[in-house]
């Protein structure tokens, strides 16, 4: 069965690059690898969220992607570069269809 795309390709117009930070380089800086380079739907909406440590965190927006941008990992962490500005990934969500395939990916940005 074919399911509707909740984030269609036609609304993904903002060029972006998603980086995963894992491990350290020789100089002690974090190693960055590109996991996605393409277009997304970027929404700059500030909102506040309470963390597990009861700290108030201000999110600066979110990025929506059509489909699964990182099929090899269930959790996406690292950074996103959109329009020359770099955002840190606070949370990620992969919305799934009833058959288990990923419909869209949502990243919460700080």
Helices and strands as residue ranges (DSSP letters): G 9-11, E 14-24, E 30-43, E 47-50, E 56-59, E 61-66, E 79-82, E 85-96, E 102-109
